[in-house]
Amino acid sequence: MRFLIGSDAAGEAPDAIAQALRDRGHEVTRCGALAGAAAGWADIARDVASRVARGEADQGVLFCWTGTGVSIAANKVPGIRAALCSDAETARGARAWNDANILCLSLRTATPALAREIISAWLAATPDGTEAEQIARIER
């Protein structure tokens, strides 16, 4: 799969996610501060979300200090279902039940070990279709 990873600041957690994805054979493209570009969280989230929505990547991972800002900004892009996840079980549920296509994390609270647990759960889950009707309602 092709992943975009964006953040408004560098950090150990984004690096851990990028490495975990590469270790599993996924293609990773860094965006924003992770690629050496200065930009605010809203712009980075919009860029990553727009590119995922257009099919330039299969999924995205976004970071900001709390993870909330990038989640809000990404969810403004049609076709995006960004989920702010602080643990592996929430990440698993976001993929399984909500077919989330962008994972949002906090630079403040996501340690490298936690980030690896979260991305592992995210990758292990697949949409199970039980909430397809609900997802269709938010796509209108």
MODELLER restraints for C-alpha pairs under 7 A, 6 or more apart:
rsr = mdl.restraints
at = mdl.atoms
rsr.add(forms.Gaussian(group=physical.xy_distance, feature=features.Distance(at['CA:1:A'], at['CA:26:A']), mean=5.07, stdev=0.5))
rsr.add(forms.Gaussian(group=physical.xy_distance, feature=features.Distance(at['CA:1:A'], at['CA:27:A']), mean=6.17, stdev=0.5))
rsr.add(forms.Gaussian(group=physical.xy_distance, feature=features.Distance(at['CA:1:A'], at['CA:58:A']), mean=6.10, stdev=0.5))
rsr.add(forms.Gaussian(group=physical.xy_distance, feature=features.Distance(at['CA:2:A'], at['CA:26:A']), mean=5.99, stdev=0.5))
rsr.add(forms.Gaussian(group=physical.xy_distance, feature=features.Distance(at['CA:2:A'], at['CA:27:A']), mean=4.71, stdev=0.5))
rsr.add(forms.Gaussian(group=physical.xy_distance, feature=features.Distance(at['CA:2:A'], at['CA:28:A']), mean=6.14, stdev=0.5))
rsr.add(forms.Gaussian(group=physical.xy_distance, feature=features.Distance(at['CA:2:A'], at['CA:57:A']), mean=4.91, stdev=0.5))
rsr.add(forms.Gaussian(group=physical.xy_distance, feature=features.Distance(at['CA:2:A'], at['CA:58:A']), mean=5.20, stdev=0.5))
rsr.add(forms.Gaussian(group=physical.xy_distance, feature=features.Distance(at['CA:2:A'], at['CA:59:A']), mean=6.66, stdev=0.5))
rsr.add(forms.Gaussian(group=physical.xy_distance, feature=features.Distance(at['CA:3:A'], at['CA:27:A']), mean=6.00, stdev=0.5))
rsr.add(forms.Gaussian(group=physical.xy_distance, feature=features.Distance(at['CA:3:A'], at['CA:28:A']), mean=4.92, stdev=0.5))
rsr.add(forms.Gaussian(group=physical.xy_distance, feature=features.Distance(at['CA:3:A'], at['CA:29:A']), mean=6.30, stdev=0.5))
rsr.add(forms.Gaussian(group=physical.xy_distance, feature=features.Distance(at['CA:3:A'], at['CA:57:A']), mean=5.59, stdev=0.5))
rsr.add(forms.Gaussian(group=physical.xy_distance, feature=features.Distance(at['CA:3:A'], at['CA:58:A']), mean=6.05, stdev=0.5))
rsr.add(forms.Gaussian(group=physical.xy_distance, feature=features.Distance(at['CA:3:A'], at['CA:59:A']), mean=5.09, stdev=0.5))
rsr.add(forms.Gaussian(group=physical.xy_distance, feature=features.Distance(at['CA:3:A'], at['CA:60:A']), mean=5.23, stdev=0.5))
rsr.add(forms.Gaussian(group=physical.xy_distance, feature=features.Distance(at['CA:4:A'], at['CA:28:A']), mean=5.89, stdev=0.5))
rsr.add(forms.Gaussian(group=physical.xy_distance, feature=features.Distance(at['CA:4:A'], at['CA:29:A']), mean=4.89, stdev=0.5))
rsr.add(forms.Gaussian(group=physical.xy_distance, feature=features.Distance(at['CA:4:A'], at['CA:30:A']), mean=5.94, stdev=0.5))
rsr.add(forms.Gaussian(group=physical.xy_distance, feature=features.Distance(at['CA:4:A'], at['CA:31:A']), mean=6.85, stdev=0.5))
rsr.add(forms.Gaussian(group=physical.xy_distance, feature=features.Distance(at['CA:4:A'], at['CA:48:A']), mean=6.45, stdev=0.5))
rsr.add(forms.Gaussian(group=physical.xy_distance, feature=features.Distance(at['CA:4:A'], at['CA:57:A']), mean=6.47, stdev=0.5))
rsr.add(forms.Gaussian(group=physical.xy_distance, feature=features.Distance(at['CA:4:A'], at['CA:59:A']), mean=6.62, stdev=0.5))
rsr.add(forms.Gaussian(group=physical.xy_distance, feature=features.Distance(at['CA:4:A'], at['CA:60:A']), mean=4.65, stdev=0.5))
rsr.add(forms.Gaussian(group=physical.xy_distance, feature=features.Distance(at['CA:4:A'], at['CA:61:A']), mean=6.26, stdev=0.5))
rsr.add(forms.Gaussian(group=physical.xy_distance, feature=features.Distance(at['CA:5:A'], at['CA:29:A']), mean=6.23, stdev=0.5))
rsr.add(forms.Gaussian(group=physical.xy_distance, feature=features.Distance(at['CA:5:A'], at['CA:30:A']), mean=4.95, stdev=0.5))
rsr.add(forms.Gaussian(group=physical.xy_distance, feature=features.Distance(at['CA:5:A'], at['CA:31:A']), mean=5.84, stdev=0.5))
rsr.add(forms.Gaussian(group=physical.xy_distance, feature=features.Distance(at['CA:5:A'], at['CA:60:A']), mean=5.73, stdev=0.5))
rsr.add(forms.Gaussian(group=physical.xy_distance, feature=features.Distance(at['CA:5:A'], at['CA:61:A']), mean=4.68, stdev=0.5))
rsr.add(forms.Gaussian(group=physical.xy_distance, feature=features.Distance(at['CA:5:A'], at['CA:62:A']), mean=5.78, stdev=0.5))
rsr.add(forms.Gaussian(group=physical.xy_distance, feature=features.Distance(at['CA:6:A'], at['CA:30:A']), mean=5.96, stdev=0.5))
rsr.add(forms.Gaussian(group=physical.xy_distance, feature=features.Distance(at['CA:6:A'], at['CA:31:A']), mean=4.43, stdev=0.5))
rsr.add(forms.Gaussian(group=physical.xy_distance, feature=features.Distance(at['CA:6:A'], at['CA:32:A']), mean=5.49, stdev=0.5))
rsr.add(forms.Gaussian(group=physical.xy_distance, feature=features.Distance(at['CA:6:A'], at['CA:34:A']), mean=6.47, stdev=0.5))
rsr.add(forms.Gaussian(group=physical.xy_distance, feature=features.Distance(at['CA:6:A'], at['CA:44:A']), mean=6.22, stdev=0.5))
rsr.add(forms.Gaussian(group=physical.xy_distance, feature=features.Distance(at['CA:6:A'], at['CA:48:A']), mean=6.76, stdev=0.5))
rsr.add(forms.Gaussian(group=physical.xy_distance, feature=features.Distance(at['CA:6:A'], at['CA:61:A']), mean=6.36, stdev=0.5))
rsr.add(forms.Gaussian(group=physical.xy_distance, feature=features.Distance(at['CA:6:A'], at['CA:62:A']), mean=4.88, stdev=0.5))
rsr.add(forms.Gaussian(group=physical.xy_distance, feature=features.Distance(at['CA:6:A'], at['CA:63:A']), mean=6.32, stdev=0.5))
rsr.add(forms.Gaussian(group=physical.xy_distance, feature=features.Distance(at['CA:7:A'], at['CA:31:A']), mean=6.80, stdev=0.5))
rsr.add(forms.Gaussian(group=physical.xy_distance, feature=features.Distance(at['CA:7:A'], at['CA:32:A']), mean=5.58, stdev=0.5))
rsr.add(forms.Gaussian(group=physical.xy_distance, feature=features.Distance(at['CA:7:A'], at['CA:33:A']), mean=5.77, stdev=0.5))
rsr.add(forms.Gaussian(group=physical.xy_distance, feature=features.Distance(at['CA:7:A'], at['CA:34:A']), mean=6.26, stdev=0.5))
rsr.add(forms.Gaussian(group=physical.xy_distance, feature=features.Distance(at['CA:7:A'], at['CA:41:A']), mean=6.64, stdev=0.5))
rsr.add(forms.Gaussian(group=physical.xy_distance, feature=features.Distance(at['CA:7:A'], at['CA:44:A']), mean=6.62, stdev=0.5))
rsr.add(forms.Gaussian(group=physical.xy_distance, feature=features.Distance(at['CA:7:A'], at['CA:62:A']), mean=5.78, stdev=0.5))
rsr.add(forms.Gaussian(group=physical.xy_distance, feature=features.Distance(at['CA:7:A'], at['CA:63:A']), mean=4.68, stdev=0.5))
rsr.add(forms.Gaussian(group=physical.xy_distance, feature=features.Distance(at['CA:7:A'], at['CA:64:A']), mean=5.82, stdev=0.5))
rsr.add(forms.Gaussian(group=physical.xy_distance, feature=features.Distance(at['CA:8:A'], at['CA:32:A']), mean=5.91, stdev=0.5))
rsr.add(forms.Gaussian(group=physical.xy_distance, feature=features.Distance(at['CA:8:A'], at['CA:33:A']), mean=5.19, stdev=0.5))
rsr.add(forms.Gaussian(group=physical.xy_distance, feature=features.Distance(at['CA:8:A'], at['CA:39:A']), mean=6.11, stdev=0.5))
rsr.add(forms.Gaussian(group=physical.xy_distance, feature=features.Distance(at['CA:8:A'], at['CA:40:A']), mean=5.57, stdev=0.5))
rsr.add(forms.Gaussian(group=physical.xy_distance, feature=features.Distance(at['CA:8:A'], at['CA:41:A']), mean=5.13, stdev=0.5))
rsr.add(forms.Gaussian(group=physical.xy_distance, feature=features.Distance(at['CA:8:A'], at['CA:44:A']), mean=6.93, stdev=0.5))
rsr.add(forms.Gaussian(group=physical.xy_distance, feature=features.Distance(at['CA:8:A'], at['CA:64:A']), mean=6.00, stdev=0.5))
rsr.add(forms.Gaussian(group=physical.xy_distance, feature=features.Distance(at['CA:9:A'], at['CA:33:A']), mean=5.16, stdev=0.5))
rsr.add(forms.Gaussian(group=physical.xy_distance, feature=features.Distance(at['CA:9:A'], at['CA:34:A']), mean=6.95, stdev=0.5))
rsr.add(forms.Gaussian(group=physical.xy_distance, feature=features.Distance(at['CA:10:A'], at['CA:33:A']), mean=5.84, stdev=0.5))
rsr.add(forms.Gaussian(group=physical.xy_distance, feature=features.Distance(at['CA:10:A'], at['CA:34:A']), mean=5.55, stdev=0.5))
rsr.add(forms.Gaussian(group=physical.xy_distance, feature=features.Distance(at['CA:11:A'], at['CA:107:A']), mean=6.92, stdev=0.5))
rsr.add(forms.Gaussian(group=physical.xy_distance, feature=features.Distance(at['CA:12:A'], at['CA:112:A']), mean=5.92, stdev=0.5))
rsr.add(forms.Gaussian(group=physical.xy_distance, feature=features.Distance(at['CA:13:A'], at['CA:107:A']), mean=6.87, stdev=0.5))
rsr.add(forms.Gaussian(group=physical.xy_distance, feature=features.Distance(at['CA:13:A'], at['CA:110:A']), mean=6.12, stdev=0.5))
rsr.add(forms.Gaussian(group=physical.xy_distance, feature=features.Distance(at['CA:13:A'], at['CA:111:A']), mean=5.66, stdev=0.5))
rsr.add(forms.Gaussian(group=physical.xy_distance, feature=features.Distance(at['CA:13:A'], at['CA:112:A']), mean=4.46, stdev=0.5))
rsr.add(forms.Gaussian(group=physical.xy_distance, feature=features.Distance(at['CA:13:A'], at['CA:115:A']), mean=5.79, stdev=0.5))
rsr.add(forms.Gaussian(group=physical.xy_distance, feature=features.Distance(at['CA:16:A'], at['CA:112:A']), mean=5.38, stdev=0.5))
rsr.add(forms.Gaussian(group=physical.xy_distance, feature=features.Distance(at['CA:16:A'], at['CA:115:A']), mean=6.73, stdev=0.5))
rsr.add(forms.Gaussian(group=physical.xy_distance, feature=features.Distance(at['CA:16:A'], at['CA:116:A']), mean=6.40, stdev=0.5))
rsr.add(forms.Gaussian(group=physical.xy_distance, feature=features.Distance(at['CA:17:A'], at['CA:115:A']), mean=6.16, stdev=0.5))
rsr.add(forms.Gaussian(group=physical.xy_distance, feature=features.Distance(at['CA:17:A'], at['CA:116:A']), mean=5.96, stdev=0.5))
rsr.add(forms.Gaussian(group=physical.xy_distance, feature=features.Distance(at['CA:17:A'], at['CA:119:A']), mean=6.69, stdev=0.5))
rsr.add(forms.Gaussian(group=physical.xy_distance, feature=features.Distance(at['CA:18:A'], at['CA:28:A']), mean=6.47, stdev=0.5))
rsr.add(forms.Gaussian(group=physical.xy_distance, feature=features.Distance(at['CA:20:A'], at['CA:116:A']), mean=6.51, stdev=0.5))
rsr.add(forms.Gaussian(group=physical.xy_distance, feature=features.Distance(at['CA:22:A'], at['CA:28:A']), mean=6.72, stdev=0.5))
rsr.add(forms.Gaussian(group=physical.xy_distance, feature=features.Distance(at['CA:32:A'], at['CA:38:A']), mean=6.21, stdev=0.5))
rsr.add(forms.Gaussian(group=physical.xy_distance, feature=features.Distance(at['CA:32:A'], at['CA:39:A']), mean=6.02, stdev=0.5))
rsr.add(forms.Gaussian(group=physical.xy_distance, feature=features.Distance(at['CA:32:A'], at['CA:44:A']), mean=5.82, stdev=0.5))
rsr.add(forms.Gaussian(group=physical.xy_distance, feature=features.Distance(at['CA:33:A'], at['CA:39:A']), mean=6.99, stdev=0.5))
rsr.add(forms.Gaussian(group=physical.xy_distance, feature=features.Distance(at['CA:41:A'], at['CA:64:A']), mean=6.27, stdev=0.5))
rsr.add(forms.Gaussian(group=physical.xy_distance, feature=features.Distance(at['CA:41:A'], at['CA:69:A']), mean=6.83, stdev=0.5))
rsr.add(forms.Gaussian(group=physical.xy_distance, feature=features.Distance(at['CA:41:A'], at['CA:70:A']), mean=5.93, stdev=0.5))
rsr.add(forms.Gaussian(group=physical.xy_distance, feature=features.Distance(at['CA:42:A'], at['CA:69:A']), mean=6.92, stdev=0.5))
rsr.add(forms.Gaussian(group=physical.xy_distance, feature=features.Distance(at['CA:42:A'], at['CA:70:A']), mean=6.14, stdev=0.5))
rsr.add(forms.Gaussian(group=physical.xy_distance, feature=features.Distance(at['CA:42:A'], at['CA:73:A']), mean=5.67, stdev=0.5))
rsr.add(forms.Gaussian(group=physical.xy_distance, feature=features.Distance(at['CA:45:A'], at['CA:62:A']), mean=6.70, stdev=0.5))
rsr.add(forms.Gaussian(group=physical.xy_distance, feature=features.Distance(at['CA:45:A'], at['CA:70:A']), mean=5.18, stdev=0.5))
rsr.add(forms.Gaussian(group=physical.xy_distance, feature=features.Distance(at['CA:45:A'], at['CA:73:A']), mean=5.83, stdev=0.5))
rsr.add(forms.Gaussian(group=physical.xy_distance, feature=features.Distance(at['CA:45:A'], at['CA:74:A']), mean=5.13, stdev=0.5))
rsr.add(forms.Gaussian(group=physical.xy_distance, feature=features.Distance(at['CA:46:A'], at['CA:73:A']), mean=6.18, stdev=0.5))
rsr.add(forms.Gaussian(group=physical.xy_distance, feature=features.Distance(at['CA:46:A'], at['CA:74:A']), mean=5.52, stdev=0.5))
rsr.add(forms.Gaussian(group=physical.xy_distance, feature=features.Distance(at['CA:48:A'], at['CA:60:A']), mean=6.63, stdev=0.5))
rsr.add(forms.Gaussian(group=physical.xy_distance, feature=features.Distance(at['CA:49:A'], at['CA:74:A']), mean=5.31, stdev=0.5))
rsr.add(forms.Gaussian(group=physical.xy_distance, feature=features.Distance(at['CA:49:A'], at['CA:77:A']), mean=6.37, stdev=0.5))
rsr.add(forms.Gaussian(group=physical.xy_distance, feature=features.Distance(at['CA:49:A'], at['CA:80:A']), mean=6.52, stdev=0.5))
rsr.add(forms.Gaussian(group=physical.xy_distance, feature=features.Distance(at['CA:50:A'], at['CA:77:A']), mean=6.38, stdev=0.5))
rsr.add(forms.Gaussian(group=physical.xy_distance, feature=features.Distance(at['CA:51:A'], at['CA:57:A']), mean=6.46, stdev=0.5))
rsr.add(forms.Gaussian(group=physical.xy_distance, feature=features.Distance(at['CA:52:A'], at['CA:58:A']), mean=6.00, stdev=0.5))
rsr.add(forms.Gaussian(group=physical.xy_distance, feature=features.Distance(at['CA:52:A'], at['CA:59:A']), mean=5.97, stdev=0.5))
rsr.add(forms.Gaussian(group=physical.xy_distance, feature=features.Distance(at['CA:52:A'], at['CA:60:A']), mean=6.73, stdev=0.5))
rsr.add(forms.Gaussian(group=physical.xy_distance, feature=features.Distance(at['CA:53:A'], at['CA:79:A']), mean=5.74, stdev=0.5))
rsr.add(forms.Gaussian(group=physical.xy_distance, feature=features.Distance(at['CA:53:A'], at['CA:80:A']), mean=6.36, stdev=0.5))
rsr.add(forms.Gaussian(group=physical.xy_distance, feature=features.Distance(at['CA:59:A'], at['CA:101:A']), mean=5.05, stdev=0.5))
rsr.add(forms.Gaussian(group=physical.xy_distance, feature=features.Distance(at['CA:59:A'], at['CA:102:A']), mean=5.64, stdev=0.5))
rsr.add(forms.Gaussian(group=physical.xy_distance, feature=features.Distance(at['CA:60:A'], at['CA:101:A']), mean=6.50, stdev=0.5))
rsr.add(forms.Gaussian(group=physical.xy_distance, feature=features.Distance(at['CA:60:A'], at['CA:102:A']), mean=4.51, stdev=0.5))
rsr.add(forms.Gaussian(group=physical.xy_distance, feature=features.Distance(at['CA:60:A'], at['CA:103:A']), mean=6.28, stdev=0.5))
rsr.add(forms.Gaussian(group=physical.xy_distance, feature=features.Distance(at['CA:61:A'], at['CA:102:A']), mean=5.43, stdev=0.5))
rsr.add(forms.Gaussian(group=physical.xy_distance, feature=features.Distance(at['CA:61:A'], at['CA:103:A']), mean=4.66, stdev=0.5))
rsr.add(forms.Gaussian(group=physical.xy_distance, feature=features.Distance(at['CA:61:A'], at['CA:104:A']), mean=5.76, stdev=0.5))
rsr.add(forms.Gaussian(group=physical.xy_distance, feature=features.Distance(at['CA:62:A'], at['CA:70:A']), mean=6.40, stdev=0.5))
rsr.add(forms.Gaussian(group=physical.xy_distance, feature=features.Distance(at['CA:62:A'], at['CA:103:A']), mean=6.22, stdev=0.5))
rsr.add(forms.Gaussian(group=physical.xy_distance, feature=features.Distance(at['CA:62:A'], at['CA:104:A']), mean=4.72, stdev=0.5))
rsr.add(forms.Gaussian(group=physical.xy_distance, feature=features.Distance(at['CA:62:A'], at['CA:105:A']), mean=6.32, stdev=0.5))
rsr.add(forms.Gaussian(group=physical.xy_distance, feature=features.Distance(at['CA:63:A'], at['CA:70:A']), mean=6.65, stdev=0.5))
rsr.add(forms.Gaussian(group=physical.xy_distance, feature=features.Distance(at['CA:63:A'], at['CA:104:A']), mean=5.77, stdev=0.5))
rsr.add(forms.Gaussian(group=physical.xy_distance, feature=features.Distance(at['CA:63:A'], at['CA:105:A']), mean=5.02, stdev=0.5))
rsr.add(forms.Gaussian(group=physical.xy_distance, feature=features.Distance(at['CA:63:A'], at['CA:106:A']), mean=5.70, stdev=0.5))
rsr.add(forms.Gaussian(group=physical.xy_distance, feature=features.Distance(at['CA:63:A'], at['CA:107:A']), mean=6.04, stdev=0.5))
rsr.add(forms.Gaussian(group=physical.xy_distance, feature=features.Distance(at['CA:64:A'], at['CA:70:A']), mean=6.31, stdev=0.5))
rsr.add(forms.Gaussian(group=physical.xy_distance, feature=features.Distance(at['CA:64:A'], at['CA:106:A']), mean=5.70, stdev=0.5))
rsr.add(forms.Gaussian(group=physical.xy_distance, feature=features.Distance(at['CA:64:A'], at['CA:107:A']), mean=5.68, stdev=0.5))
rsr.add(forms.Gaussian(group=physical.xy_distance, feature=features.Distance(at['CA:65:A'], at['CA:106:A']), mean=5.27, stdev=0.5))
rsr.add(forms.Gaussian(group=physical.xy_distance, feature=features.Distance(at['CA:65:A'], at['CA:107:A']), mean=4.75, stdev=0.5))
rsr.add(forms.Gaussian(group=physical.xy_distance, feature=features.Distance(at['CA:65:A'], at['CA:108:A']), mean=5.39, stdev=0.5))
rsr.add(forms.Gaussian(group=physical.xy_distance, feature=features.Distance(at['CA:66:A'], at['CA:106:A']), mean=4.35, stdev=0.5))
rsr.add(forms.Gaussian(group=physical.xy_distance, feature=features.Distance(at['CA:66:A'], at['CA:107:A']), mean=6.43, stdev=0.5))
rsr.add(forms.Gaussian(group=physical.xy_distance, feature=features.Distance(at['CA:66:A'], at['CA:108:A']), mean=6.28, stdev=0.5))
rsr.add(forms.Gaussian(group=physical.xy_distance, feature=features.Distance(at['CA:67:A'], at['CA:84:A']), mean=6.27, stdev=0.5))
rsr.add(forms.Gaussian(group=physical.xy_distance, feature=features.Distance(at['CA:67:A'], at['CA:104:A']), mean=5.55, stdev=0.5))
rsr.add(forms.Gaussian(group=physical.xy_distance, feature=features.Distance(at['CA:67:A'], at['CA:105:A']), mean=4.72, stdev=0.5))
rsr.add(forms.Gaussian(group=physical.xy_distance, feature=features.Distance(at['CA:67:A'], at['CA:106:A']), mean=4.24, stdev=0.5))
rsr.add(forms.Gaussian(group=physical.xy_distance, feature=features.Distance(at['CA:68:A'], at['CA:84:A']), mean=6.69, stdev=0.5))
rsr.add(forms.Gaussian(group=physical.xy_distance, feature=features.Distance(at['CA:70:A'], at['CA:104:A']), mean=6.84, stdev=0.5))
rsr.add(forms.Gaussian(group=physical.xy_distance, feature=features.Distance(at['CA:71:A'], at['CA:82:A']), mean=5.66, stdev=0.5))
rsr.add(forms.Gaussian(group=physical.xy_distance, feature=features.Distance(at['CA:71:A'], at['CA:83:A']), mean=6.44, stdev=0.5))
rsr.add(forms.Gaussian(group=physical.xy_distance, feature=features.Distance(at['CA:71:A'], at['CA:84:A']), mean=6.12, stdev=0.5))
rsr.add(forms.Gaussian(group=physical.xy_distance, feature=features.Distance(at['CA:71:A'], at['CA:104:A']), mean=5.93, stdev=0.5))
rsr.add(forms.Gaussian(group=physical.xy_distance, feature=features.Distance(at['CA:74:A'], at['CA:80:A']), mean=6.75, stdev=0.5))
rsr.add(forms.Gaussian(group=physical.xy_distance, feature=features.Distance(at['CA:74:A'], at['CA:82:A']), mean=6.25, stdev=0.5))
rsr.add(forms.Gaussian(group=physical.xy_distance, feature=features.Distance(at['CA:75:A'], at['CA:81:A']), mean=5.97, stdev=0.5))
rsr.add(forms.Gaussian(group=physical.xy_distance, feature=features.Distance(at['CA:75:A'], at['CA:82:A']), mean=5.73, stdev=0.5))
rsr.add(forms.Gaussian(group=physical.xy_distance, feature=features.Distance(at['CA:79:A'], at['CA:139:A']), mean=6.72, stdev=0.5))
rsr.add(forms.Gaussian(group=physical.xy_distance, feature=features.Distance(at['CA:80:A'], at['CA:101:A']), mean=6.41, stdev=0.5))
rsr.add(forms.Gaussian(group=physical.xy_distance, feature=features.Distance(at['CA:81:A'], at['CA:100:A']), mean=4.70, stdev=0.5))
rsr.add(forms.Gaussian(group=physical.xy_distance, feature=features.Distance(at['CA:81:A'], at['CA:101:A']), mean=5.57, stdev=0.5))
rsr.add(forms.Gaussian(group=physical.xy_distance, feature=features.Distance(at['CA:81:A'], at['CA:102:A']), mean=6.31, stdev=0.5))
rsr.add(forms.Gaussian(group=physical.xy_distance, feature=features.Distance(at['CA:82:A'], at['CA:100:A']), mean=5.69, stdev=0.5))
rsr.add(forms.Gaussian(group=physical.xy_distance, feature=features.Distance(at['CA:82:A'], at['CA:101:A']), mean=6.10, stdev=0.5))
rsr.add(forms.Gaussian(group=physical.xy_distance, feature=features.Distance(at['CA:82:A'], at['CA:102:A']), mean=4.44, stdev=0.5))
rsr.add(forms.Gaussian(group=physical.xy_distance, feature=features.Distance(at['CA:82:A'], at['CA:103:A']), mean=5.84, stdev=0.5))
rsr.add(forms.Gaussian(group=physical.xy_distance, feature=features.Distance(at['CA:82:A'], at['CA:104:A']), mean=6.64, stdev=0.5))
rsr.add(forms.Gaussian(group=physical.xy_distance, feature=features.Distance(at['CA:83:A'], at['CA:94:A']), mean=6.41, stdev=0.5))
rsr.add(forms.Gaussian(group=physical.xy_distance, feature=features.Distance(at['CA:83:A'], at['CA:100:A']), mean=6.25, stdev=0.5))
rsr.add(forms.Gaussian(group=physical.xy_distance, feature=features.Distance(at['CA:83:A'], at['CA:102:A']), mean=6.33, stdev=0.5))
rsr.add(forms.Gaussian(group=physical.xy_distance, feature=features.Distance(at['CA:83:A'], at['CA:103:A']), mean=5.30, stdev=0.5))
rsr.add(forms.Gaussian(group=physical.xy_distance, feature=features.Distance(at['CA:83:A'], at['CA:104:A']), mean=5.69, stdev=0.5))
rsr.add(forms.Gaussian(group=physical.xy_distance, feature=features.Distance(at['CA:84:A'], at['CA:103:A']), mean=6.29, stdev=0.5))
rsr.add(forms.Gaussian(group=physical.xy_distance, feature=features.Distance(at['CA:84:A'], at['CA:104:A']), mean=4.48, stdev=0.5))
rsr.add(forms.Gaussian(group=physical.xy_distance, feature=features.Distance(at['CA:84:A'], at['CA:105:A']), mean=5.87, stdev=0.5))
rsr.add(forms.Gaussian(group=physical.xy_distance, feature=features.Distance(at['CA:85:A'], at['CA:91:A']), mean=5.52, stdev=0.5))
rsr.add(forms.Gaussian(group=physical.xy_distance, feature=features.Distance(at['CA:85:A'], at['CA:103:A']), mean=6.94, stdev=0.5))
rsr.add(forms.Gaussian(group=physical.xy_distance, feature=features.Distance(at['CA:85:A'], at['CA:104:A']), mean=6.19, stdev=0.5))
rsr.add(forms.Gaussian(group=physical.xy_distance, feature=features.Distance(at['CA:85:A'], at['CA:105:A']), mean=5.98, stdev=0.5))
rsr.add(forms.Gaussian(group=physical.xy_distance, feature=features.Distance(at['CA:86:A'], at['CA:105:A']), mean=6.68, stdev=0.5))
rsr.add(forms.Gaussian(group=physical.xy_distance, feature=features.Distance(at['CA:87:A'], at['CA:118:A']), mean=5.85, stdev=0.5))
rsr.add(forms.Gaussian(group=physical.xy_distance, feature=features.Distance(at['CA:88:A'], at['CA:117:A']), mean=5.83, stdev=0.5))
rsr.add(forms.Gaussian(group=physical.xy_distance, feature=features.Distance(at['CA:88:A'], at['CA:118:A']), mean=4.18, stdev=0.5))
rsr.add(forms.Gaussian(group=physical.xy_distance, feature=features.Distance(at['CA:88:A'], at['CA:121:A']), mean=5.42, stdev=0.5))
rsr.add(forms.Gaussian(group=physical.xy_distance, feature=features.Distance(at['CA:91:A'], at['CA:118:A']), mean=6.09, stdev=0.5))
rsr.add(forms.Gaussian(group=physical.xy_distance, feature=features.Distance(at['CA:91:A'], at['CA:121:A']), mean=6.20, stdev=0.5))
rsr.add(forms.Gaussian(group=physical.xy_distance, feature=features.Distance(at['CA:91:A'], at['CA:122:A']), mean=5.21, stdev=0.5))
rsr.add(forms.Gaussian(group=physical.xy_distance, feature=features.Distance(at['CA:92:A'], at['CA:121:A']), mean=5.14, stdev=0.5))
rsr.add(forms.Gaussian(group=physical.xy_distance, feature=features.Distance(at['CA:92:A'], at['CA:122:A']), mean=5.08, stdev=0.5))
rsr.add(forms.Gaussian(group=physical.xy_distance, feature=features.Distance(at['CA:92:A'], at['CA:125:A']), mean=5.50, stdev=0.5))
rsr.add(forms.Gaussian(group=physical.xy_distance, feature=features.Distance(at['CA:94:A'], at['CA:100:A']), mean=5.48, stdev=0.5))
rsr.add(forms.Gaussian(group=physical.xy_distance, feature=features.Distance(at['CA:95:A'], at['CA:122:A']), mean=6.27, stdev=0.5))
rsr.add(forms.Gaussian(group=physical.xy_distance, feature=features.Distance(at['CA:95:A'], at['CA:125:A']), mean=5.87, stdev=0.5))
rsr.add(forms.Gaussian(group=physical.xy_distance, feature=features.Distance(at['CA:95:A'], at['CA:126:A']), mean=5.89, stdev=0.5))
rsr.add(forms.Gaussian(group=physical.xy_distance, feature=features.Distance(at['CA:95:A'], at['CA:127:A']), mean=5.60, stdev=0.5))
rsr.add(forms.Gaussian(group=physical.xy_distance, feature=features.Distance(at['CA:96:A'], at['CA:125:A']), mean=5.64, stdev=0.5))
rsr.add(forms.Gaussian(group=physical.xy_distance, feature=features.Distance(at['CA:96:A'], at['CA:126:A']), mean=5.12, stdev=0.5))
rsr.add(forms.Gaussian(group=physical.xy_distance, feature=features.Distance(at['CA:96:A'], at['CA:127:A']), mean=4.00, stdev=0.5))
rsr.add(forms.Gaussian(group=physical.xy_distance, feature=features.Distance(at['CA:96:A'], at['CA:128:A']), mean=5.30, stdev=0.5))
rsr.add(forms.Gaussian(group=physical.xy_distance, feature=features.Distance(at['CA:97:A'], at['CA:127:A']), mean=5.98, stdev=0.5))
rsr.add(forms.Gaussian(group=physical.xy_distance, feature=features.Distance(at['CA:97:A'], at['CA:128:A']), mean=6.33, stdev=0.5))
rsr.add(forms.Gaussian(group=physical.xy_distance, feature=features.Distance(at['CA:97:A'], at['CA:129:A']), mean=6.90, stdev=0.5))
rsr.add(forms.Gaussian(group=physical.xy_distance, feature=features.Distance(at['CA:97:A'], at['CA:130:A']), mean=6.45, stdev=0.5))
rsr.add(forms.Gaussian(group=physical.xy_distance, feature=features.Distance(at['CA:97:A'], at['CA:131:A']), mean=5.63, stdev=0.5))
rsr.add(forms.Gaussian(group=physical.xy_distance, feature=features.Distance(at['CA:98:A'], at['CA:131:A']), mean=6.64, stdev=0.5))
rsr.add(forms.Gaussian(group=physical.xy_distance, feature=features.Distance(at['CA:98:A'], at['CA:135:A']), mean=6.67, stdev=0.5))
rsr.add(forms.Gaussian(group=physical.xy_distance, feature=features.Distance(at['CA:99:A'], at['CA:127:A']), mean=5.15, stdev=0.5))
